[in-house]
Amino acid sequence: MTQTRRLAAILAADVAGYSRLIGADEEGTLNRLKAIRTELVDPKIADHHGRIVKTTGDGLLVEFSSVVDALRCATEWQHGMDERNAAAPGGNRIKFRIGVHQGDIVVEDDDIFGDGVNVAARLEGLAEPGGICVSVRVQEDVAGRLDLIFEDIGEQNLKNITRPVRVYRVRIATAEDTSKVTPTESGPVLSLPDKPSIAVLPFENMSGEPEQEYFADGIAEDVITALSRYPSLFVIARNSSFTYKGRAINVTQVGRDLGVRYVLEGSLRKSNDRIRVTAQLVEAETGKHIWAERYDRELADIFVVQDEITDAVTIAIAPAIAGAEQRRAVRKPPRNLDAWGAYQRGLWHLCKFGAEDNAFSQQFFQQAIDLDPNFAGGYSGLAIAKRRGLQRLGLLEQNNVLDLARRAVVLDPDDAEARARLGFILLGHRDPDGALAEVENALTISPNLASAHGVLGQILLCSGHPEEGRISLEKSIRLDPRDPMAQLNLLNIAISYFLSSEYDAAIEAAKRVIRVYPDYPMTYPWLVASLGHSGRVEEAKQALQNAILIAPGAFDLYAHSRAPWHRPQDLDHMIDGLRKAGWEG
């Protein structure tokens, strides 16, 4: 007997209440099942290129090479059963439960084994009669490709599976669902978190003065920061919320895109030395206004306005925490508003990610420091901008970057973003313990800070804990699904699979990054190394040739132990995979 391994999509199905149906009418039930197989199930499996591995009296195990084909087959199968059951007496209706998972399997002759099969079988057991349950890996790969709704039912402990698996129920989008939204290219439908969730949109500048754009952005960002300090809230990060800047807003669509129940929107109007801020909280699904307020203040009172908005919004959207102690947690403001404005301009350029914008961001962060030497944001912003600029030149010596990042934390120990940035920089200086301490402090201050979860994920995978790191990276992506630096988190997820020796999963994850970010060079070496270790020699050699053409400089970072954030043994593991693919660096 020969055994091989491969990545596959597995569909497991059984008949709900089979024993009862057989007990009531054995011959009739078997005849109906035979007709269902002949007329519906087997043709659907064939249409979607599936292979029936085995059958039992009440179930089937089917293998697909494409997870999209597997889930499309499952949904058409269940839809067909709904149509057949519509005319059948209630007691005679046959309903299937279906589970779909994508994972590594062992193939022996015509049979298949392994965790990939076991997880699919356990998912089938969680499905309702007539329903479908899938793993998070299936949801990630097919969301947005099929017209489906995924309902997150949380992490489930499955029998004989060592790790909890996040599970989603699947239902076909109805006319009622689609009438509430306008189709976009925004990505998959996200399920609502267990706790109250909110996206704060950029406030609209109605002053007619371009320089107030940064001021309006800053108000929205500080509201996000304050809300993020409440552990009972799920808050979408600035990078994702601000993708709606300058666009006509459909609140229902925003809620669907970002997976939140509530959306805060507002506007700012400046007249002489006074400012008017309006804000309104909307329930995304219904469009109902939950709360609205208008604040007329002297410009000097802007930070008081931010406090009032934060407190009011929290009380409005989180009745479950109305009795909890109200915690005012606003980042220490700079004493000079011009310094704050310079910081906002620096952030705006930093998020553009071009070399020229990076240079501009450094100028504005330095301006913020010059105007207010005690403003922590200027130092931490300048540290990240300088580090990014040095990376573009291929240098790992960060000059005074570490001192800048530490200065920010000294000035404001409660600035979670500054601590997360310091942790990121410490990791590059071969200090994973110091990095971990800073990120843990950041998450204590701001549990929903997406960037801190991303840095924590990178620290864990570079410290010998790739599976735990993957959990943090996935949480970072969920908190900030539109992060302009999402390619880094996605690459680190691929690296986490590689470091766990799950090479097929690493290959698929790396290919997903390349499909979305083909110009991001650092993904290519990990794809090649994963292919090298997987034994897919010819594919590895071809990928190496392509990578050298597309991203020749990316390989230099890993030559001669020049990547200080990786453990030596992990770097050797990676380089060994490259050499198996034919790399001679």
C-alpha positions, -999 to 999 in steps of 0.1 A, spaced: 0 0 0 13 35 -8 5 66 12 6 101 0 -4 135 15 -22 163 -1 -43 194 6 -80 188 -1 -115 200 6 -135 174 24 -173 172 25 -190 149 51 -227 144 50 -253 122 68 -290 119 71 -305 135 102 -327 111 121 -318 82 100 -326 55 126 -361 70 132 -368 71 94 -356 35 90 -376 24 120 -408 40 106 -405 28 70 -373 10 61 -381 1 25 -396 35 17 -367 53 33 -341 33 14 -359 38 -19 -362 75 -14 -325 77 -5 -316 58 -36 -336 82 -58 -320 112 -40 -285 98 -47 -293 90 -84 -312 122 -92 -296 149 -71 -265 141 -49 -243 121 -73 -249 144 -103 -241 175 -81 -209 159 -69 -199 151 -105 -208 186 -117 -184 201 -92 -156 176 -98 -159 157 -65 -149 121 -58 -170 99 -35 -145 82 -12 -169 61 8 -206 57 17 -224 44 47 -260 36 52 -268 72 60 -238 92 48 -211 101 23 -175 113 24 -165 133 -7 -131 148 -17 -127 179 -38 -96 196 -51 -113 231 -48 -129 243 -16 -152 266 -37 -164 235 -56 -170 217 -24 -191 244 -8 -210 252 -40 -219 215 -43 -230 215 -6 -253 245 -10 -268 232 -43 -273 198 -27 -292 214 3 -312 237 -20 -322 207 -41 -333 188 -9 -354 218 2 -373 217 -32 -378 179 -29 -390 182 7 -415 210 0 -440 185 -14 -432 157 11 -452 150 43 -433 163 74 -426 129 88 -411 116 56 -388 144 48 -351 135 45 -327 161 56 -289 160 54 -264 176 77 -232 186 59 -197 196 71 -170 211 49 -133 215 58 -101 221 40 -69 205 53 -41 180 49 -51 144 43 -34 110 40 -43 91 8 -40 53 9 -52 36 -23 -87 50 -27 -93 59 9 -84 91 29 -75 97 65 -62 124 88 -73 155 107 -87 170 75 -113 142 73 -119 141 110 -127 178 112 -152 176 83 -170 147 101 -172 167 134 -184 198 115 -212 177 100 -223 167 135 -226 204 144 -248 212 115 -286 215 118 -308 192 97 -307 208 62 -277 229 72 -240 233 65 -212 240 89 -177 249 77 -143 257 93 -127 291 94 -103 280 66 -132 273 43 -149 306 52 -117 326 45 -112 310 11 -147 312 -2 -162 343 14 -169 369 -13 -168 342 -41 -202 327 -34 -234 344 -25 -235 330 10 -240 343 46 -215 330 72 -227 330 108 -199 327 133 -207 302 161 -173 306 177 -145 282 185 -157 246 191 -139 217 208 -143 188 184 -139 152 195 -104 138 190 -92 172 175 -64 187 196 -71 224 189 -104 243 190 -118 251 155 -137 282 147 -169 272 130 -194 290 107 -229 281 98 -237 287 61 -269 299 45 -277 311 10 -282 348 7 -319 356 2 -336 384 -17 -342 400 17 -305 399 25 -293 413 -8 -320 440 -8 -303 456 22 -269 461 6 -254 473 -26 -229 448 -42 -193 461 -39 -158 447 -42 -152 453 -5 -146 416 3 -163 389 23 -194 392 46 -181 393 81 -201 378 110 -209 400 140 -186 395 170 -201 383 203 -198 417 219 -210 451 208 -190 462 177 -185 497 162 -168 514 133 -160 551 137 -160 567 102 -139 598 93 -157 629 104 -167 651 74 -150 685 72 -177 710 64 -156 741 70 -145 746 34 -109 749 47 -86 721 35 -64 725 66 -93 714 88 -92 680 71 -64 668 94 -83 682 124 -115 663 115 -94 631 110 -78 635 144 -111 638 162 -123 605 147 -90 588 154 -90 598 191 -126 586 195 -114 553 181 -85 552 205 -107 560 235 -133 534 226 -106 508 220 -96 510 257 -129 494 267 -124 456 269 -162 450 264 -162 466 229 -150 454 195 -137 484 177 -126 485 140 -92 501 135 -86 535 119 -70 521 88 -102 503 78 -127 529 89 -108 556 69 -112 538 36 -146 554 35 -132 589 36 -146 611 9 -172 586 -2 -210 586 -1 -218 564 29 -244 537 30 -244 527 67 -259 493 60 -231 485 36 -204 497 60 -218 474 87 -217 445 62 -182 453 49 -166 457 84 -188 432 103 -201 457 129 -235 463 144 -231 501 149 -215 529 129 -206 563 143 -205 591 118 -201 628 123 -191 662 109 -170 692 119 -177 729 111 -153 756 122 -162 793 124 -136 818 137 -126 804 171 -155 781 176 -161 746 165 -193 726 160 -191 688 161 -221 666 154 -221 629 158 -248 602 153 -248 565 161 -266 543 136 -277 506 138 -262 494 106 -286 466 98 -318 487 101 -304 522 95 -321 533 127 -305 563 145 -297 552 181 -282 584 193 -273 619 181 -257 650 196 -243 683 187 -214 701 205 -207 738 202 -174 746 218 -145 770 219 -118 755 198 -96 751 230 -122 727 243 -119 701 215 -105 674 238 -133 678 262 -157 673 233 -139 641 224 -143 628 260 -180 636 259 -185 618 226 -166 588 237 -186 584 270 -220 590 253 -213 566 225 -202 539 249 -233 542 270 -255 542 239 -241 511 221 -232 489 251 -262 486 275 -247 454 287 -218 474 302 -239 504 314 -235 493 350 -197 488 347 -173 514 359 -169 541 333 -133 544 323 -121 575 307 -91 565 287 -80 592 263 -45 594 250 -26 623 266 -32 652 242 -3 674 230 -3 708 247 0 725 213 -27 720 188 -4 727 159 18 699 170 -12 676 170 -21 688 135 15 681 124 12 646 139 -21 640 120 -4 651 87 24 627 95 0 598 99 -18 606 67 15 604 47 27 573 66 -4 554 55 4 562 18 34 538 20 54 554 -8 91 565 -4 82 601 -10 53 600 14 75 583 40 99 613 38 70 637 42 57 618 72 92 621 89 91 659 83 57 663 99 65 640 129 97 660 135 77 692 133 53 678 160 83 671 182 98 706 176 65 722 185 58 700 216 88 680 228 65 663 254 41 648 228 47 611 227 30 606 193 56 626 174 84 603 187 67 570 181 55 581 146 90 592 137 104 559 149 82 538 127 86 561 97 124 560 100 124 523 105 103 518 74 127 541 54 157 521 65 141 489 55 136 502 20 173 506 18 179 471 31 195 482 64 188 466 97 208 490 119 180 513 130 203 542 142 183 562 167 150 545 160 149 526 193 157 557 213 128 575 197 104 547 204 115 544 240 112 582 244 75 580 233 67 554 260 85 574 287 65 605 278 32 587 278 32 552 294 -5 549 287 -1 553 249 -9 517 237 1 525 201 35 538 212 41 506 232 31 484 203 55 503 180 83 499 205 76 462 207 79 459 169 112 477 169 126 457 198 118 425 179 141 437 151 168 444 177 169 407 188 150 414 220 118 393 218 113 393 256 113 430 257 91 432 226 66 408 243 65 429 275 57 460 256 30 445 235 14 429 265 14 463 281 -2 478 250 -30 452 250 -36 458 287 -42 494 279 -61 488 246 -73 453 242 -87 459 207 -56 475 192 -51 457 159 -15 466 155 -6 453 189 -22 419 181 -3 419 148 31 425 165 22 399 192 16 374 164 50 381 148 68 379 182 52 345 189 59 330 156 95 342 157 99 328 193 90 292 185 52 295 189 38 298 154 4 283 161 -3 308 189 11 336 167 -13 327 139 -42 332 163 -30 367 171 -24 376 135 -59 364 125 -73 386 153 -54 416 141 -68 411 106 -103 407 120 -100 440 140 -86 458 110 -97 440 78 -86 469 56 -52 476 71 -29 490 44 -2 468 59 -24 437 58 2 420 35 26 417 65 0 399 87 -10 377 58 27 368 51 33 361 87 3 337 87 20 319 58 53 318 78 35 304 108 23 274 87 59 270 74 74 270 109 48 244 119 60 223 89 25 226 74 40 232 40 9 228 19 -10 252 40 20 276 39 20 274 1 -17 282 -2 -14 311 23 16 325 4 -1 322 -29 -31 341 -15 -8 370 -5 8 370 -39 -26 371 -57 -36 402 -37 -2 419 -33 19 407 -63 44 436 -58 51 427 -21 86 410 -25 90 393 9 64 366 2 83 350 -26 112 334 -6 87 317 18 67 303 -11 98 289 -26 110 275 7 76 259 14 76 243 -21 112 231 -15 103 213 17 70 199 3 89 178 -22 72 196 -52 106 200 -68 97 211 -103 71 236 -90 97 249 -65 123 254 -92 98 273 -114 87 294 -84 124 302 -76 130 314 -112 99 336 -111 107 350 -77 143 359 -87 128 378 -117 101 395 -97 118 401 -63 156 395 -65 164 416 -35 140 397 -12 163 368 -9 192 389 4 174 395 37 177 359 46 212 352 34 240 349 60 216 353 90 206 388 81 171 386 95 175 392 133 139 387 143 140 350 133 155 323 155 187 308 140 171 274 137 140 289 119 162 308 95 182 276 88 149 258 82 139 284 57 172 285 39 172 247 37 139 249 19 153 275 -5 183 253 -13 161 223 -19 144 245 -45 178 252 -61 187 285 -45 225 290 -42 227 321 -21 
